[in-house]
């Protein structure tokens, strides 16, 4: 839904890096290079950013429709 503030495995703060990561990947930059430049080196933290699916807007639409 929304990107976690901390990595589930190690507890490192990753939430502040997501917006820049997403923007740069949408501009067709290599995700590996972007993560390296952002200083995300642990594989658990990299997983958190790479596998995140941003679908909060879809959930809000469902909530507005109601039951």
RABELWO-V913586 format. One record per run of one state. SS is the DSSP state (a for helix, b for strand, c for the rest). FROM is the first residue (numbers start at 1). TO is the last residue. If there is no record, write none. Layout:
SS/FROM/TO  SS/FROM/TO
This chain:
c/1/5  b/6/6  c/7/12  b/13/13  c/14/14  a/15/26  c/27/30  a/31/38  c/39/42  a/43/50  c/51/55  a/56/65  c/66/67
